[in-house]
Amino acid sequence: MEERLLVLIHEKRRMMLLSLGIVFLFYFSLPLSLIFFPDMMNRTSFIYGVTWAWLYSFLQIPMTWIMGILYHRKANVFEQKIKQMKREEIL
């Protein structure tokens, strides 16, 4: 059981670091792109009157929701695995 628990902890840590890396990359690329590519970010996007900077900033809202939902689902899977391990330990 201890070995399975360590594997589960390793999987959870890997999932958290991966999701944290994706979130940081997504959120910090907006200010960095405004610094390094201001002309491109101020151009009008495919939506009339909306620049790429505004479009990208509005995309951060669904990104937050999507990452939250994905994390919640994965955390539930980890919780179910832990409950199953506890049940097996009792028996």
Biopython code that builds the backbone (N, CA, C, O; Angstrom):
import numpy as np
from Bio.PDB.StructureBuilder import StructureBuilder

atoms = [
    (1, "MET", "N", (0.830, -1.193, 0.000)),
    (1, "MET", "CA", (0.000, 0.000, 0.000)),
    (1, "MET", "C", (0.869, 1.250, 0.000)),
    (1, "MET", "O", (0.563, 2.217, -0.698)),
    (2, "GLU", "N", (1.922, 1.241, 0.755)),
    (2, "GLU", "CA", (2.771, 2.418, 0.827)),
    (2, "GLU", "C", (3.342, 2.776, -0.546)),
    (2, "GLU", "O", (3.460, 3.950, -0.898)),
    (3, "GLU", "N", (3.686, 1.761, -1.298)),
    (3, "GLU", "CA", (4.226, 1.996, -2.639)),
    (3, "GLU", "C", (3.176, 2.623, -3.553)),
    (3, "GLU", "O", (3.481, 3.539, -4.317)),
    (4, "ARG", "N", (1.947, 2.133, -3.475)),
    (4, "ARG", "CA", (0.865, 2.700, -4.292)),
    (4, "ARG", "C", (0.584, 4.144, -3.892)),
    (4, "ARG", "O", (0.283, 4.982, -4.742)),
    (5, "LEU", "N", (0.682, 4.428, -2.604)),
    (5, "LEU", "CA", (0.450, 5.793, -2.129)),
    (5, "LEU", "C", (1.543, 6.729, -2.636)),
    (5, "LEU", "O", (1.255, 7.858, -3.034)),
    (6, "LEU", "N", (2.780, 6.276, -2.625)),
    (6, "LEU", "CA", (3.880, 7.105, -3.143)),
    (6, "LEU", "C", (3.726, 7.363, -4.639)),
    (6, "LEU", "O", (4.018, 8.460, -5.113)),
    (7, "VAL", "N", (3.270, 6.359, -5.382)),
    (7, "VAL", "CA", (3.017, 6.540, -6.817)),
    (7, "VAL", "C", (1.903, 7.560, -7.020)),
    (7, "VAL", "O", (1.990, 8.415, -7.901)),
    (8, "LEU", "N", (0.865, 7.469, -6.208)),
    (8, "LEU", "CA", (-0.253, 8.409, -6.305)),
    (8, "LEU", "C", (0.198, 9.833, -5.970)),
    (8, "LEU", "O", (-0.204, 10.781, -6.644)),
    (9, "ILE", "N", (1.014, 9.986, -4.954)),
    (9, "ILE", "CA", (1.529, 11.312, -4.595)),
    (9, "ILE", "C", (2.387, 11.866, -5.729)),
    (9, "ILE", "O", (2.313, 13.054, -6.040)),
    (10, "HIS", "N", (3.197, 11.012, -6.345)),
    (10, "HIS", "CA", (4.037, 11.448, -7.466)),
    (10, "HIS", "C", (3.176, 11.900, -8.650)),
    (10, "HIS", "O", (3.470, 12.916, -9.280)),
    (11, "GLU", "N", (2.117, 11.149, -8.950)),
    (11, "GLU", "CA", (1.207, 11.529, -10.044)),
    (11, "GLU", "C", (0.537, 12.873, -9.748)),
    (11, "GLU", "O", (0.435, 13.730, -10.625)),
    (12, "LYS", "N", (0.086, 13.044, -8.515)),
    (12, "LYS", "CA", (-0.583, 14.293, -8.153)),
    (12, "LYS", "C", (0.370, 15.474, -8.227)),
    (12, "LYS", "O", (-0.006, 16.543, -8.709)),
    (13, "ARG", "N", (1.591, 15.296, -7.759)),
    (13, "ARG", "CA", (2.582, 16.367, -7.815)),
    (13, "ARG", "C", (2.895, 16.727, -9.267)),
    (13, "ARG", "O", (3.013, 17.904, -9.607)),
    (14, "ARG", "N", (3.029, 15.712, -10.120)),
    (14, "ARG", "CA", (3.298, 15.964, -11.536)),
    (14, "ARG", "C", (2.141, 16.717, -12.198)),
    (14, "ARG", "O", (2.359, 17.637, -12.986)),
    (15, "MET", "N", (0.906, 16.314, -11.867)),
    (15, "MET", "CA", (-0.266, 16.986, -12.421)),
    (15, "MET", "C", (-0.334, 18.437, -11.961)),
    (15, "MET", "O", (-0.664, 19.325, -12.749)),
    (16, "MET", "N", (-0.024, 18.681, -10.688)),
    (16, "MET", "CA", (-0.082, 20.043, -10.171)),
    (16, "MET", "C", (0.996, 20.924, -10.797)),
    (16, "MET", "O", (0.730, 22.076, -11.143)),
    (17, "LEU", "N", (2.198, 20.399, -10.943)),
    (17, "LEU", "CA", (3.270, 21.189, -11.552)),
    (17, "LEU", "C", (2.987, 21.477, -13.021)),
    (17, "LEU", "O", (3.264, 22.574, -13.505)),
    (18, "LEU", "N", (2.438, 20.495, -13.731)),
    (18, "LEU", "CA", (2.095, 20.707, -15.133)),
    (18, "LEU", "C", (1.005, 21.766, -15.278)),
    (18, "LEU", "O", (1.121, 22.661, -16.115)),
    (19, "SER", "N", (-0.045, 21.674, -14.477)),
    (19, "SER", "CA", (-1.125, 22.659, -14.572)),
    (19, "SER", "C", (-0.652, 24.042, -14.139)),
    (19, "SER", "O", (-1.046, 25.046, -14.733)),
    (20, "LEU", "N", (0.184, 24.101, -13.116)),
    (20, "LEU", "CA", (0.730, 25.383, -12.679)),
    (20, "LEU", "C", (1.607, 25.999, -13.765)),
    (20, "LEU", "O", (1.560, 27.208, -13.995)),
    (21, "GLY", "N", (2.400, 25.177, -14.425)),
    (21, "GLY", "CA", (3.235, 25.672, -15.517)),
    (21, "GLY", "C", (2.407, 26.205, -16.676)),
    (21, "GLY", "O", (2.733, 27.247, -17.243)),
    (22, "ILE", "N", (1.342, 25.501, -17.031)),
    (22, "ILE", "CA", (0.469, 25.959, -18.119)),
    (22, "ILE", "C", (-0.184, 27.285, -17.753)),
    (22, "ILE", "O", (-0.238, 28.202, -18.573)),
    (23, "VAL", "N", (-0.678, 27.388, -16.523)),
    (23, "VAL", "CA", (-1.342, 28.626, -16.092)),
    (23, "VAL", "C", (-0.362, 29.798, -16.092)),
    (23, "VAL", "O", (-0.678, 30.871, -16.606)),
    (24, "PHE", "N", (0.826, 29.595, -15.518)),
    (24, "PHE", "CA", (1.818, 30.676, -15.505)),
    (24, "PHE", "C", (2.230, 31.079, -16.912)),
    (24, "PHE", "O", (2.359, 32.267, -17.208)),
    (25, "LEU", "N", (2.432, 30.110, -17.768)),
    (25, "LEU", "CA", (2.809, 30.408, -19.150)),
    (25, "LEU", "C", (1.708, 31.210, -19.843)),
    (25, "LEU", "O", (1.987, 32.181, -20.546)),
    (26, "PHE", "N", (0.465, 30.800, -19.640)),
    (26, "PHE", "CA", (-0.648, 31.480, -20.300)),
    (26, "PHE", "C", (-0.821, 32.903, -19.776)),
    (26, "PHE", "O", (-1.000, 33.835, -20.560)),
    (27, "TYR", "N", (-0.769, 33.075, -18.455)),
    (27, "TYR", "CA", (-1.040, 34.392, -17.886)),
    (27, "TYR", "C", (0.122, 35.362, -18.039)),
    (27, "TYR", "O", (-0.103, 36.553, -18.253)),
    (28, "PHE", "N", (1.350, 34.888, -17.936)),
    (28, "PHE", "CA", (2.485, 35.794, -18.053)),
    (28, "PHE", "C", (2.879, 36.079, -19.499)),
    (28, "PHE", "O", (3.672, 36.985, -19.758)),
    (29, "SER", "N", (2.334, 35.317, -20.436)),
    (29, "SER", "CA", (2.642, 35.619, -21.832)),
    (29, "SER", "C", (1.921, 36.880, -22.313)),
    (29, "SER", "O", (2.373, 37.501, -23.275)),
    (30, "LEU", "N", (0.823, 37.276, -21.678)),
    (30, "LEU", "CA", (0.147, 38.515, -22.072)),
    (30, "LEU", "C", (1.015, 39.738, -21.780)),
    (30, "LEU", "O", (1.267, 40.510, -22.706)),
    (31, "PRO", "N", (1.486, 39.963, -20.556)),
    (31, "PRO", "CA", (2.323, 41.148, -20.344)),
    (31, "PRO", "C", (3.639, 41.074, -21.117)),
    (31, "PRO", "O", (4.143, 42.098, -21.577)),
    (32, "LEU", "N", (4.196, 39.879, -21.263)),
    (32, "LEU", "CA", (5.435, 39.756, -22.026)),
    (32, "LEU", "C", (5.221, 40.067, -23.504)),
    (32, "LEU", "O", (6.059, 40.708, -24.139)),
    (33, "SER", "N", (4.095, 39.609, -24.047)),
    (33, "SER", "CA", (3.821, 39.918, -25.451)),
    (33, "SER", "C", (3.523, 41.404, -25.638)),
    (33, "SER", "O", (3.828, 41.962, -26.692)),
    (34, "LEU", "N", (2.936, 42.048, -24.638)),
    (34, "LEU", "CA", (2.719, 43.496, -24.735)),
    (34, "LEU", "C", (4.034, 44.262, -24.680)),
    (34, "LEU", "O", (4.156, 45.330, -25.279)),
    (35, "ILE", "N", (5.011, 43.727, -23.970)),
    (35, "ILE", "CA", (6.316, 44.383, -23.886)),
    (35, "ILE", "C", (7.115, 44.156, -25.161)),
    (35, "ILE", "O", (7.675, 45.098, -25.722)),
    (36, "PHE", "N", (7.170, 42.905, -25.623)),
    (36, "PHE", "CA", (8.046, 42.565, -26.737)),
    (36, "PHE", "C", (7.405, 42.705, -28.111)),
    (36, "PHE", "O", (8.118, 42.918, -29.092)),
    (37, "PHE", "N", (6.081, 42.591, -28.214)),
    (37, "PHE", "CA", (5.384, 42.693, -29.493)),
    (37, "PHE", "C", (4.221, 43.683, -29.419)),
    (37, "PHE", "O", (3.083, 43.298, -29.689)),
    (38, "PRO", "N", (4.469, 44.940, -29.065)),
    (38, "PRO", "CA", (3.343, 45.873, -28.882)),
    (38, "PRO", "C", (2.596, 46.166, -30.179)),
    (38, "PRO", "O", (1.379, 46.348, -30.161)),
    (39, "ASP", "N", (3.307, 46.214, -31.302)),
    (39, "ASP", "CA", (2.628, 46.515, -32.563)),
    (39, "ASP", "C", (1.662, 45.405, -32.957)),
    (39, "ASP", "O", (0.539, 45.669, -33.386)),
    (40, "MET", "N", (2.105, 44.177, -32.809)),
    (40, "MET", "CA", (1.241, 43.054, -33.165)),
    (40, "MET", "C", (0.033, 42.966, -32.224)),
    (40, "MET", "O", (-1.078, 42.679, -32.669)),
    (41, "MET", "N", (0.244, 43.207, -30.943)),
    (41, "MET", "CA", (-0.858, 43.090, -29.982)),
    (41, "MET", "C", (-1.870, 44.227, -30.125)),
    (41, "MET", "O", (-3.012, 44.095, -29.685)),
    (42, "ASN", "N", (-1.464, 45.339, -30.736)),
    (42, "ASN", "CA", (-2.392, 46.451, -30.938)),
    (42, "ASN", "C", (-3.115, 46.408, -32.272)),
    (42, "ASN", "O", (-3.915, 47.295, -32.572)),
    (43, "ARG", "N", (-2.846, 45.397, -33.070)),
    (43, "ARG", "CA", (-3.569, 45.242, -34.339)),
    (43, "ARG", "C", (-4.957, 44.683, -34.078)),
    (43, "ARG", "O", (-5.200, 44.001, -33.083)),
    (44, "THR", "N", (-5.851, 44.988, -34.990)),
    (44, "THR", "CA", (-7.214, 44.489, -34.878)),
    (44, "THR", "C", (-7.235, 43.003, -35.203)),
    (44, "THR", "O", (-6.621, 42.562, -36.175)),
    (45, "SER", "N", (-7.946, 42.236, -34.384)),
    (45, "SER", "CA", (-8.044, 40.792, -34.590)),
    (45, "SER", "C", (-9.148, 40.493, -35.598)),
    (45, "SER", "O", (-9.653, 41.391, -36.272)),
    (46, "PHE", "N", (-9.511, 39.221, -35.687)),
    (46, "PHE", "CA", (-10.582, 38.828, -36.602)),
    (46, "PHE", "C", (-11.946, 39.317, -36.135)),
    (46, "PHE", "O", (-12.898, 39.310, -36.915)),
    (47, "ILE", "N", (-12.063, 39.742, -34.880)),
    (47, "ILE", "CA", (-13.285, 40.361, -34.380)),
    (47, "ILE", "C", (-13.135, 41.864, -34.574)),
    (47, "ILE", "O", (-12.179, 42.457, -34.074)),
    (48, "TYR", "N", (-14.049, 42.476, -35.281)),
    (48, "TYR", "CA", (-13.929, 43.884, -35.659)),
    (48, "TYR", "C", (-13.850, 44.773, -34.419)),
    (48, "TYR", "O", (-14.698, 44.693, -33.531)),
    (49, "GLY", "N", (-12.822, 45.618, -34.369)),
    (49, "GLY", "CA", (-12.666, 46.604, -33.312)),
    (49, "GLY", "C", (-12.015, 46.083, -32.041)),
    (49, "GLY", "O", (-11.838, 46.844, -31.090)),
    (50, "VAL", "N", (-11.658, 44.819, -32.001)),
    (50, "VAL", "CA", (-11.039, 44.235, -30.810)),
    (50, "VAL", "C", (-9.594, 43.883, -31.152)),
    (50, "VAL", "O", (-9.333, 43.143, -32.100)),
    (51, "THR", "N", (-8.669, 44.416, -30.377)),
    (51, "THR", "CA", (-7.264, 44.129, -30.638)),
    (51, "THR", "C", (-6.896, 42.757, -30.084)),
    (51, "THR", "O", (-7.632, 42.170, -29.291)),
    (52, "TRP", "N", (-5.733, 42.260, -30.524)),
    (52, "TRP", "CA", (-5.269, 40.954, -30.062)),
    (52, "TRP", "C", (-5.020, 40.957, -28.558)),
    (52, "TRP", "O", (-5.228, 39.938, -27.899)),
    (53, "ALA", "N", (-4.583, 42.069, -28.014)),
    (53, "ALA", "CA", (-4.338, 42.148, -26.570)),
    (53, "ALA", "C", (-5.647, 41.981, -25.791)),
    (53, "ALA", "O", (-5.692, 41.248, -24.803)),
    (54, "TRP", "N", (-6.697, 42.654, -26.229)),
    (54, "TRP", "CA", (-7.986, 42.524, -25.547)),
    (54, "TRP", "C", (-8.558, 41.124, -25.722)),
    (54, "TRP", "O", (-9.116, 40.556, -24.783)),
    (55, "LEU", "N", (-8.421, 40.575, -26.905)),
    (55, "LEU", "CA", (-8.929, 39.229, -27.148)),
    (55, "LEU", "C", (-8.213, 38.217, -26.258)),
    (55, "LEU", "O", (-8.840, 37.339, -25.666)),
    (56, "TYR", "N", (-6.901, 38.354, -26.175)),
    (56, "TYR", "CA", (-6.121, 37.440, -25.330)),
    (56, "TYR", "C", (-6.482, 37.613, -23.857)),
    (56, "TYR", "O", (-6.565, 36.633, -23.116)),
    (57, "SER", "N", (-6.695, 38.848, -23.437)),
    (57, "SER", "CA", (-7.051, 39.060, -22.035)),
    (57, "SER", "C", (-8.441, 38.500, -21.724)),
    (57, "SER", "O", (-8.665, 37.991, -20.626)),
    (58, "PHE", "N", (-9.367, 38.586, -22.666)),
    (58, "PHE", "CA", (-10.685, 37.998, -22.442)),
    (58, "PHE", "C", (-10.631, 36.471, -22.446)),
    (58, "PHE", "O", (-11.452, 35.825, -21.795)),
    (59, "LEU", "N", (-9.684, 35.895, -23.165)),
    (59, "LEU", "CA", (-9.532, 34.440, -23.179)),
    (59, "LEU", "C", (-9.023, 33.901, -21.839)),
    (59, "LEU", "O", (-9.106, 32.699, -21.589)),
    (60, "GLN", "N", (-8.507, 34.761, -20.990)),
    (60, "GLN", "CA", (-8.032, 34.299, -19.694)),
    (60, "GLN", "C", (-9.180, 33.876, -18.779)),
    (60, "GLN", "O", (-8.981, 33.066, -17.874)),
    (61, "ILE", "N", (-10.359, 34.408, -19.002)),
    (61, "ILE", "CA", (-11.516, 34.019, -18.188)),
    (61, "ILE", "C", (-11.917, 32.572, -18.460)),
    (61, "ILE", "O", (-12.027, 31.795, -17.512)),
    (62, "PRO", "N", (-12.142, 32.173, -19.729)),
    (62, "PRO", "CA", (-12.452, 30.750, -19.939)),
    (62, "PRO", "C", (-11.285, 29.826, -19.592)),
    (62, "PRO", "O", (-11.495, 28.680, -19.195)),
    (63, "MET", "N", (-10.073, 30.318, -19.740)),
    (63, "MET", "CA", (-8.907, 29.507, -19.362)),
    (63, "MET", "C", (-8.940, 29.202, -17.871)),
    (63, "MET", "O", (-8.631, 28.081, -17.465)),
    (64, "THR", "N", (-9.306, 30.171, -17.058)),
    (64, "THR", "CA", (-9.405, 29.957, -15.618)),
    (64, "THR", "C", (-10.464, 28.908, -15.301)),
    (64, "THR", "O", (-10.230, 28.013, -14.489)),
    (65, "TRP", "N", (-11.617, 29.016, -15.935)),
    (65, "TRP", "CA", (-12.691, 28.055, -15.711)),
    (65, "TRP", "C", (-12.296, 26.656, -16.166)),
    (65, "TRP", "O", (-12.534, 25.678, -15.458)),
    (66, "ILE", "N", (-11.697, 26.565, -17.336)),
    (66, "ILE", "CA", (-11.310, 25.256, -17.866)),
    (66, "ILE", "C", (-10.273, 24.593, -16.974)),
    (66, "ILE", "O", (-10.388, 23.406, -16.668)),
    (67, "MET", "N", (-9.264, 25.344, -16.553)),
    (67, "MET", "CA", (-8.242, 24.767, -15.681)),
    (67, "MET", "C", (-8.831, 24.367, -14.332)),
    (67, "MET", "O", (-8.440, 23.347, -13.763)),
    (68, "GLY", "N", (-9.760, 25.155, -13.820)),
    (68, "GLY", "CA", (-10.414, 24.810, -12.562)),
    (68, "GLY", "C", (-11.232, 23.532, -12.671)),
    (68, "GLY", "O", (-11.197, 22.686, -11.777)),
    (69, "ILE", "N", (-11.961, 23.397, -13.759)),
    (69, "ILE", "CA", (-12.776, 22.196, -13.974)),
    (69, "ILE", "C", (-11.885, 20.971, -14.136)),
    (69, "ILE", "O", (-12.153, 19.924, -13.547)),
    (70, "LEU", "N", (-10.819, 21.099, -14.937)),
    (70, "LEU", "CA", (-9.918, 19.968, -15.137)),
    (70, "LEU", "C", (-9.240, 19.557, -13.831)),
    (70, "LEU", "O", (-9.110, 18.367, -13.542)),
    (71, "TYR", "N", (-8.813, 20.541, -13.047)),
    (71, "TYR", "CA", (-8.180, 20.227, -11.766)),
    (71, "TYR", "C", (-9.169, 19.555, -10.817)),
    (71, "TYR", "O", (-8.813, 18.603, -10.122)),
    (72, "HIS", "N", (-10.388, 20.038, -10.784)),
    (72, "HIS", "CA", (-11.411, 19.468, -9.912)),
    (72, "HIS", "C", (-11.683, 18.010, -10.276)),
    (72, "HIS", "O", (-11.781, 17.156, -9.395)),
    (73, "ARG", "N", (-11.804, 17.730, -11.563)),
    (73, "ARG", "CA", (-12.055, 16.358, -12.002)),
    (73, "ARG", "C", (-10.895, 15.437, -11.640)),
    (73, "ARG", "O", (-11.103, 14.330, -11.142)),
    (74, "LYS", "N", (-9.680, 15.898, -11.891)),
    (74, "LYS", "CA", (-8.512, 15.080, -11.587)),
    (74, "LYS", "C", (-8.366, 14.882, -10.083)),
    (74, "LYS", "O", (-7.979, 13.799, -9.643)),
    (75, "ALA", "N", (-8.669, 15.907, -9.286)),
    (75, "ALA", "CA", (-8.603, 15.774, -7.831)),
    (75, "ALA", "C", (-9.628, 14.766, -7.325)),
    (75, "ALA", "O", (-9.355, 14.027, -6.378)),
    (76, "ASN", "N", (-10.796, 14.729, -7.941)),
    (76, "ASN", "CA", (-11.805, 13.735, -7.567)),
    (76, "ASN", "C", (-11.324, 12.322, -7.862)),
    (76, "ASN", "O", (-11.589, 11.400, -7.091)),
    (77, "VAL", "N", (-10.618, 12.149, -8.974)),
    (77, "VAL", "CA", (-10.067, 10.828, -9.302)),
    (77, "VAL", "C", (-9.052, 10.416, -8.245)),
    (77, "VAL", "O", (-9.048, 9.265, -7.808)),
    (78, "PHE", "N", (-8.191, 11.339, -7.830)),
    (78, "PHE", "CA", (-7.216, 11.028, -6.790)),
    (78, "PHE", "C", (-7.911, 10.675, -5.475)),
    (78, "PHE", "O", (-7.491, 9.750, -4.780)),
    (79, "GLU", "N", (-8.962, 11.402, -5.137)),
    (79, "GLU", "CA", (-9.692, 11.116, -3.902)),
    (79, "GLU", "C", (-10.333, 9.734, -3.944)),
    (79, "GLU", "O", (-10.324, 9.013, -2.946)),
    (80, "GLN", "N", (-10.889, 9.362, -5.093)),
    (80, "GLN", "CA", (-11.491, 8.032, -5.222)),
    (80, "GLN", "C", (-10.439, 6.941, -5.063)),
    (80, "GLN", "O", (-10.699, 5.910, -4.443)),
    (81, "LYS", "N", (-9.251, 7.167, -5.621)),
    (81, "LYS", "CA", (-8.179, 6.178, -5.488)),
    (81, "LYS", "C", (-7.751, 6.040, -4.028)),
    (81, "LYS", "O", (-7.487, 4.932, -3.560)),
    (82, "ILE", "N", (-7.683, 7.156, -3.312)),
    (82, "ILE", "CA", (-7.303, 7.111, -1.900)),
    (82, "ILE", "C", (-8.369, 6.398, -1.080)),
    (82, "ILE", "O", (-8.038, 5.604, -0.199)),
    (83, "LYS", "N", (-9.649, 6.668, -1.353)),
    (83, "LYS", "CA", (-10.728, 5.980, -0.645)),
    (83, "LYS", "C", (-10.683, 4.490, -0.904)),
    (83, "LYS", "O", (-10.901, 3.687, 0.003)),
    (84, "GLN", "N", (-10.398, 4.120, -2.150)),
    (84, "GLN", "CA", (-10.302, 2.704, -2.488)),
    (84, "GLN", "C", (-9.133, 2.058, -1.739)),
    (84, "GLN", "O", (-9.255, 0.933, -1.254)),
    (85, "MET", "N", (-8.021, 2.753, -1.644)),
    (85, "MET", "CA", (-6.872, 2.224, -0.909)),
    (85, "MET", "C", (-7.196, 2.068, 0.568)),
    (85, "MET", "O", (-6.764, 1.099, 1.192)),
    (86, "LYS", "N", (-7.947, 3.000, 1.136)),
    (86, "LYS", "CA", (-8.337, 2.903, 2.541)),
    (86, "LYS", "C", (-9.265, 1.716, 2.763)),
    (86, "LYS", "O", (-9.137, 1.002, 3.758)),
    (87, "ARG", "N", (-10.207, 1.504, 1.829)),
    (87, "ARG", "CA", (-11.120, 0.365, 1.951)),
    (87, "ARG", "C", (-10.358, -0.955, 1.891)),
    (87, "ARG", "O", (-10.656, -1.883, 2.642)),
    (88, "GLU", "N", (-9.377, -1.038, 1.000)),
    (88, "GLU", "CA", (-8.592, -2.258, 0.869)),
    (88, "GLU", "C", (-7.735, -2.491, 2.118)),
    (88, "GLU", "O", (-7.484, -3.636, 2.494)),
    (89, "GLU", "N", (-7.296, -1.422, 2.748)),
    (89, "GLU", "CA", (-6.479, -1.541, 3.949)),
    (89, "GLU", "C", (-7.304, -2.084, 5.118)),
    (89, "GLU", "O", (-6.804, -2.867, 5.925)),
    (90, "ILE", "N", (-8.540, -1.673, 5.202)),
    (90, "ILE", "CA", (-9.423, -2.105, 6.288)),
    (90, "ILE", "C", (-9.734, -3.597, 6.139)),
    (90, "ILE", "O", (-9.783, -4.332, 7.126)),
    (91, "LEU", "N", (-9.941, -4.028, 4.905)),
    (91, "LEU", "CA", (-10.264, -5.437, 4.676)),
    (91, "LEU", "C", (-9.038, -6.238, 4.838)),
    (91, "LEU", "O", (-9.075, -7.460, 4.690)),
]
sb = StructureBuilder()
sb.init_structure("model")
sb.init_model(0)
sb.init_chain("A")
sb.init_seg("    ")
for serial, (resi, resn, name, xyz) in enumerate(atoms, 1):
    if name == "N":
        sb.init_residue(resn, " ", resi, " ")
    sb.init_atom(name, np.array(xyz, "f"), 0.0, 1.0, " ", f" {name:<3s}", serial, name[0])
structure = sb.get_structure()
